[in-house]
Amino acid sequence: SNMAEEKTGVMLVLLVCLSVSPTLGFYVPGVAPVEFKAGMPVDVKAVKMTSTKTQLPYEYYSVPFCQPDEVKYKAENLGEVLRGDRIVNTPYQLKMKEDKACEVLCEKPDKALKWTKEQSSLVAEKIRQDYSIHFIADNLPSATKFEMLDTGQVMYEHGYRIGYVVDNVPYLNNHLKLVLHYHTEDEETFRVVGFEVEARSIKFGELTAKDGKCSFPTDPEKKLAGQAVKEKEETQVMFTYTVEWKSSHIRWASRWDTYLTMTDVQIHWFSIVNSVVVVFFLAGILTMIMVRTLRRDIANYNREEDVEETLEETGWKLVHGDVFRPPRYTKLLSSLVGAGVQIFFMSVITIAFAMLGMLNPSMRGSLMTSMIFLFVFHGLIAGYFSGRLYKSMKGTTWKTAAFQTATVYPGIVFGTAFLLNFFIWGEHSSGAVPFTTMLGLLAMWFGISLPLVYLGYYFGFRKQPYEVPVRTNQIPRQVPEQVWYMNPIVSMLMAGILPFGAVFIELFFILTAIWENQFYYLFGFLFLVFSILVISCSQISIVMVYFQLCGEDYHWWWRSYIVSGGSAIYVFLYAIFYYITKLEIEDFIPGLLYFGYTSLMVFTFWILTGTIGFYAAFIFVRKIYSAVKID
């Protein structure tokens, strides 16, 4: 795999440049349209083959299709490599505005390709697995147009099907009609604004071929037989294609609209408004109750004590001498919080960039690339926050703590992905990350992220620890028996409902984008949802910590982190539900991949929500104890 990784470095520079370049219409900043004159060649490239049944992408020439004289792979960015794209040239010859009635594709103009038994059975297997092939022309992906049977509404689907199965016989789509739409202002230069593929299966011998051209039978009514692929014997196939150019009023800036309006935005608005209303309603109630209760508590605690008031005090004031006692496993807590801070900043900046249209689907792989870079460079901030927290928890060995912060979360993610990669490699899929890319990622982790975490730790650990309003007693007090609903597991399940309710609909769209090969582009919505998530996690965390301290249980450090991440349990359950109801995965390996990657997503989500909740609780506890007078 000699994929060029130099591009990854350029990506960062690009991100910086993009943030200053003027926007073209609503379209991506920094991408200029390509102008074609009539008769100029328009390249058709293949990206990959995908299937929702197997979830394993393959490169185009993994199937014995016609190849050009020289096969050239495009240099790709990190995101494309990780997605399994392997962009390569194809022998289709297209020239701007020049229609072609029927052309034969392979080098031997009038003869068929002969596929051996092995090749035939490979192709038959791919057809049975519902593989789709993805082409791009002028960076625009191919789509298949079809009408909904009930409504007659026109819909598009990505790529075109490699074949279809009738009566348990696989048929290969070997004749493509490439329909390209162009837009022009001056009749001199033309821009590609649409790319549709109509695929059909035509048996060898049904078309008459001569000198590289082919012709359909003169009788238009005649039904052409399909090209069956026999699994146990050789197959003769002739690949042919037709090109048709159509003028279009769609402007270049909005040529992606057909791909992006595949999902219903109506549901989106409705659900977002719904969850916003619910969350703010609950938030309002919670805030009111908390503020009133706290005011009452503080007023009670700060009243000049009358003679009768020498009765036993109860509630959270009692544990003031223990509430800031450092927890066990301070290193692990600070390293998880550090990872959470890193994920938080990465998410915010990625979503913000994406909202401005800088990481939209036409810049293939840019989302993935920028996420990895942002994560790596936020090691500095992670180290700083983690180091300061570690010092506040009376930690002393900051170097080991820094090492743990830099390695725990990335190590788990990298390790899992590495194991899953072996399974993908075994299937010879292009989704397997090449060895060189692996080394590149490791170099980024140990060469950029780790030193930055150390640097952040150095500064965070040198700073003053967080101010604590009360002194800690020498002897820890006993924790009384707790009520049943303060059990950590019950608390987690209760606390997870609200944040999960906020992200639930968006989760459906994100899962669909990942597993059903759709584009995800609704980053404005995602930003809203993310904000709601932050608010609801913080509130739930504060309420839970308040209940806990009222029960005179002062072990809130780990508790607040774990309980706030409760919504991750629901996310995992939802992912299982989605797997059972929506996906058509049958084999072991795709199932393994689904649950492997889903577990990583859930783990990341837990760390993120846990960190948000932890900081909310930390600030809250410091606030309330600084409000009471303690003798």
N, C-alpha and C positions, 0 to 999 in steps of 0.2 A: 504494500500500500504506500504509494509515493505521493499521498495527498499533500498538497502544499499547506503548511500551517503558518506560513509567514503572514497570511492574510489576517490571522487573529490579532496580531499586533496592530495592524492597520485599522482594525475595527474600532479600537479605543480612540485613536486619533479621529476617525470618522465620526464617532459619537460626539466628540467635542465640536468638530466642525459643523455637524448637522445642527447642533443646538444654536448655531448662529446664522446658518444659511437661510435665505428667504424661502417661504413655502410657495410651491407651484399649485395654484388652485387649492383643492382640499387634499391634493395628492402628496406623496412622500416628498419631503425635502431632500434635495441632493440626488434625485433620479431624473435624468432628462430623457424625453421621448426620443426614439430613434426615427429618423426621417428616411423613407425609402422612395426612390424614383421608380417609375414603372419598369419592370423587367429586372430589377435588382434582386439577388437571391435572398430569401428569408429562411434562416436556418430552423429546422425542426430538430430539437434535441430530446432525448429520453431521460427522464429523471430516475424512475424506479418502478417496480411493480409492488402493489400492496394488496392485502386482503384483510378484511375484518374478521375472517374466520381463523386465520393463523397468527395475525399480528406480526408476521415476519416479513420485512421488506426484502426484495431481491433486486439486483441490478438487471437492467434490460437484457443484456446479452447472456444472462444465466440460462435463457431459453434460446434454442438455435434459430433465431430470426436472421433475416438477411443483414449482412454487415456491409458498411462502406469500405472503400479500398484501404483507408487508414482509420483505425479507431482512436479517437482522441477524447480523453477525459478532461473535464474542466477542473481547474484548481478550485478548491472549496474552502469555505470558512468552517470554523469549529462546529457551529450549530448544524450545518448541513451534514458533516461527517457523522455527528452523533445521531442525527435523524435517519441515517441510512440512505441519504440521497447520493447517487453516483451519476452525475450528469455527463452524458456521452452523446456524440453525434450519431445521426441515423442516415441511411441512404435516400431518404425522401428528398426529392428536388423540387423546391418551390420557388417561383419567381413572382414578384409583386404584380398583381392584376393579370397574371397569365393563367387561364383555366387549362386544365388537362382532362380530356375525356376519360381515358383509361390507360394507365401505364403499368408495365411489369416492373417489379422492384429489384429482383436479384441480378447479379452480374450476367448469368446465362439467360439472355432475354426471353427465349421462347420455351425454355425447359423448366421443369419443376424442380424444387428442392426435394431431395430424397432424405427422409428422416429414418434413422435406424430404429430398431425396436425400443432401445433404451431411450432415445430422444422422444419417440412417440409417447412412451408411457410417462415420461417427465411432463410433456406438454399436457397430456390428458389429466394428470394429477393437478397441475396448476389450474386447469379449467374447472375441475371439480371443486377446487378450493376457492372458487370465485375471485380469482386475481383480477385486478384492474391495472392497466398500464397508463403511466402518466407521461405525457409529452409536454414540452414547452416550445412555443414559437414566439420570438421576440420577448422572452421572459414571461409570457402569458400562458398559464396552464390550460391544457385541453379539457373540454367538458363534453358530456353527452347530454343532449336535450331529450326530455321525455315528457309526456303529458300525464297528469293524474287521471286515472280511469273515471273516478267519480265526479271530479269537479272540472276536468278539462283544463286545469291550470298548468302552465308550462313550468317545469322544474329542471334544474341542472344537477348533474352528478359529476364528481371529479373523475377525470380520466375516461378510459373506455374499457369495457370488459374484454378479457382475452378470449372468451368463448362462452358457450352456454351448454346446458345438458338437456337433451330431450329423450325420453324413454331410456334413461340410463346410458345414452350414447353421448360422449362429449363432442361438441362441434367447435371448430376453431374459427374465430373472426379473422379471415385473411384478406378481406377487401375493405379498405378504409376510404371513406369519402371525407376529405379534409375541407371543411368550410371555414374560410377566413373572412373576417369582416374588416374593411378598411375605412378610414375617415380622412377626408381631405378638405382643405379650405380653398386651395388655389388650383386644383387639378394638376399640380406639378409634383408635389411631394405627398406621400401617403403614410399614414400611421396604422399599425395593426391594432384593432380594438376588440377583436373577438376571435376565438379559436374553438370551433366545434368539430367533433369527430363522430361520423356515423359509421359504425362498424357492422359488416355483415359477413356471412359465411357462404362462400361459393366453391363448389366442388371443382377439383382439377378436371379440365376437359369441357366444362360448361361454357367457358369464354374462349373465343378464338384469339390466339396471340400470334403476332408477327412483328419482327424487328423491334421488340421492346414495347410495342403498343399492343393494346388488347381491345376487343370490341364485344359489346353485349349482343345477344341474339336479336335479329331484326324484329321478331314478334314481341312487342312489349308485354303482352299478357303472359308469356311463358314463365312458369315458376322455375327458378334456378335451385338445383339441389344444394344442400349444405355440405361443407367439407368436414366429414367425420374424422376423428382421430382414433385409430385402432390401437388398443393398448398392448396387444400381443404381436403386432406385425409392423412392417415398414409402412410409412405414409408418404404419399407424394403430395406436395403442396405448392401452389403458385401464389405468391404474394402480389397483389395488385392494388392500385390506389387511383383515386380521382381527386382533382383539386378544383374547388369552386370559390371564386372571390365575390363578395357581396359588398356593395356600398352601404355605409351605416351612418346614422346621424349621431351615434354615441361619440362623445368626445374622448380624447386620450385619457384625460384626468379621471374619468369615471368608468374606465374599462374594467375595473375589478368588481363593479357593483353586482354583476350577476353572480359572482362567486360568494360574495359576502351576504347577499340577501337570501341565502339558502335556508336560514333558520328564521323563526318568527320573532320579530322584535316586539310585537304586541305583548306576548306572554312575559317578555322581559320587563317591560315597563310596569305591567300590572304587578308582577311578583315583587319587583324592587320597591314600588310604592307601598305595597302590602307590608313587606318586612320592615321598611323604614318606619311606617306608622306604628306597627306592633312594638318595635324596639324602642322608639322614642316614648311611646305610651308607658311601657314597662320602666324605661329609664327614668321618666319623670316621677312615677310612683316611688321607685326605689330611692331616688335622690331625696324626695320629700320626706319619706319615712326616716331615712338615715339622718338627714339634717335635724329633723325634729327630735328624734331619739337622742342623738348626740348632744344637742343643745341642752336637753333636759338632764342627761347624765352629767355634763360638765357643770351645769348650774348646781346640781345636787352636790357634786364632789367639792365644788369651790365655796359652798355656803359656809359662813362662820358657824362653827359647830356649837350648837346649844347643848345643854346638859343632857337632854334626852337622846341626843344624836350619837352618844358614845356607843350605840348598838353596833353590832358587827357590820362592817361594810361588805357589799357584794359587788360582783360585776368586774369589768375590765380594769378598774383602777387597782384592784388587789394585786394583779400580776406585774405591776410596774417595775418591780425589782428583777424580773426574769425575762421580760418581753424582748430585751435586746441581747439575751444570752446567745452566743454564736451556736448554730446548729451543728450536728455531726456532718461529716463529709463536706466540709466547706469547699474543698478544691473542686469536687464534682459539681456542686451547685453553681460555683462561679463559672465553671467552664460551660455548663449548659446555658446559663444566662448570657455568657459571651456569645455563644453560637446563636442564641435567639436574637440578640441585638444585631448580629451580622445578617441574619435572614430578614429581620425587620427592615433594615435600611436597604438591603438589596431589593426587597419587594416594593417598597415605596418608590424608589428611583426607577425601577424597571416599569412599574405601572404608569408612573408620570411620563416617562419617555414614550411609552406605547400610546398613551392618551394623546400625545401631540402628533401621533402618526409616524413616529420615527422607526418603529419596529414592526410595521404592518406586514402582512403576508407576502407582499411582492419582494421584500428583501428577505429571501429564503434564509432561515437559520440565524437571522440577526437577533431574534429574541433569546434563543438559547445562548448564543455567544455572549451577548451583553450581560445576561444573568450570571454566567460563570465569572466573567471579568469583575462585575460589581461585587460579587461575593468575595472573591479573592482580595480585592483592594479594600473592602471594609474590615479586613482583619485588624487594621489599625484601631478603628473605633471599638470593635469587639474587645480587643486587648485592653483598651483604656477603661471601658465600663467594668469589665470583668476584674481587672486589677484593683480598681478602686473599691469594688464590692468586697473583694477578697481581703483587702486591708481592713475594711470596716468590720469584717467578721473575725478580726484578730489573727489573720493568716500570716505566716512568716516565710514559708518557702515559695517565693513568688516565681522562681524559674520553673519549678516542676508544674506549678499551677498554669503558667503560660503555655508550657508544652502541652498540657492536657487540654487547654482551651483550643489550641490550634489543631489538635488531632482527634478529639473524641467524636464530634459530629461529622467532620469530613471523612474520618476513618470509617465510620459505620456506613456512610453513603457510598464511599469508594469501594469498600469491601463487598457490599451487597451487589453493587453494579458489576464489579469484577467477576463475581461468581456467576451472576446471570449471563454475563457476556460469554462465558464458556459454553453455556447451552446454545446461545445464538450462533457462536462460532461452529458448533457441532452441526448446525443446520445449514451451514454455508450461506447464511443470510447477510445482506449488505448492512443490516442493522447492527452487526457486530462491530465494536469500536476497534479500529486497526491498532496494532501494537505501538506504532509511532505516536498516535494520538494519545494513547494511554500514558506513554512516557512524557508527552507534552503536558498533560494534565497534572501528572505527579510533579513535574518541574515547577508548574505554576503554584501548586500547593506548598511544596517545600522551599521553593525559591522566592516566592512573593508573599504568600499568605502567612507562612510561619514567621519569617523575620518581622513582618508588619505587626503580628500579634505580640511578639516579644517587645517591639518598640512601644506599642500601645500600653502594654503591661508596665514597662519601665516608667512611663509617665504617670499612669494611673496609680501605681503603687507608691510613687513618691509624693503624690498629692495628699492633702489632709483626708482622713477617712470621713465618711458621711457623719454629720453632726447627730448625736443621739441625745434626746432631751432628758433622759433619766439615767441614774447610775444603776449598774447591775449588782445585785446582792452576791455575797460570797457563797451562800448555800442555796441550791435550787429548791423551790417549794414543791410540794406534792401536787400532782394534777388530780382533781377529784374525778369520780366516775362520770362519764359523758353520756348524754342522751343518744338514742340509737341513730338518729338522723345525722349526727356529727361523725359517724363512721366514715373514714376516707372514701370508701367505694360508693356509699350512698351519696355523699357530698359530690363526688365526681359526676355521678349520673344526674343529680339535680342541677349542678352548675353547668353541665354541658348543653342543656336544652336550649337556652336563650341564644348563645352564640351560634349554635348549629342552625337554629331557625333562621338566623340572618343570612348564612352563607348557602343554605340548602339549594336554592334554585340555581344560583351561579355555578354551584358544584356540578349540577347536571350538565350544563353547557361546557364546562371545562373537561369533564370526563368524555363527553361526546367528541370534543375537539381532539383529545388525545387518542381515543380508541376507535373512533369511527371515521378518521381521516377528514374531519371538517376543519375549516379555518376558524380560529378564535380571534375575534377582533374587537369585542365589545369592552374595551378597556375603561371607558368612562363608567360603565356600570360596575366594573370590577373595583374601580377606585371607591365608588360609593359603598359597595359591599365591604371593602376592606376597612373603611372608616367605621362602619356600623360594627364590624367585628371587634375593632379596637375598643370602641366605647362599651360594648356589651361585656367583653372579657373583663375590663377594668371594674365595671360595676359589680358583676357577679363575685369577683375576687374580693372586693371590699366588703360586700355583705357577708360572705362566708367567713372572712377573717374577724369581722365584728362579732358574729355569733360565737365563733370559737373562743375569742377573748372573754366574752360574757360568761362562757362556760368555764372560765379560769384555766383554759388550756393554752399555754403560751408557746407551744411548738408550731409556730405559724410559718417559718421560713420555707421548708420543703412542702408543707401542706398547701400553701398558697400557689406554689408552682404547679404541683400535681393536679390540684382541684381545678385550676383555671384551664388546664389542658383537657378537661373532661369532654369537650366537644369533639376531640379527636376520636373518641370511642364511637360516637355517632357517625362521624365521617367514615370510619372503617365499616360500620354496619351498613351504611348507605352504599358503600362501594361493593359490598357483597350482594346487596339487593340489586344493584345496577348490573352486576355480572350475571346474575341469574335471569333477570327479566329482559335486559336489553341486548346483551352480546351473544353472538352465535359461536362462541369459542368451544371447540369440542376436544382438542388434543391436550396432552399433558403440558407440553412446553409453553404454548401461548398462555395457558392457565397459570403456570408458574411465573411467567413474565408479568402477567397482570397483577397477581398478588404480591410479587416481589416489589414491583415499582409502586403499587398502591401502598404497601407498608412503608416505603420510604417517604411517600407523600404524607401519610398520616403521622409518621414520626416527626417530619419537618413541621407539620401543622401543630403538633403537640408542643414542640419546643417554642414555636412562635407564640402561641396563645399562652403557654405557661409563663414565658418571659414578660409578656404584656401584663398578665395578672400579678406576677411577682412584683413588678415595679409599682403597680397601682397599690398593692397591699403595703409595700414598704413605705411609700410616701404617706399613705393614710395613717399607718401606725405612728410614724414620726409626728404627724400633725396632731393626732388626738392626745398623745402623751405630752406634747408641749403645751396643750391648752389647760391641763389640770395642775393645780398647785399640789406639790408633794412635799410633805414636811421633811 
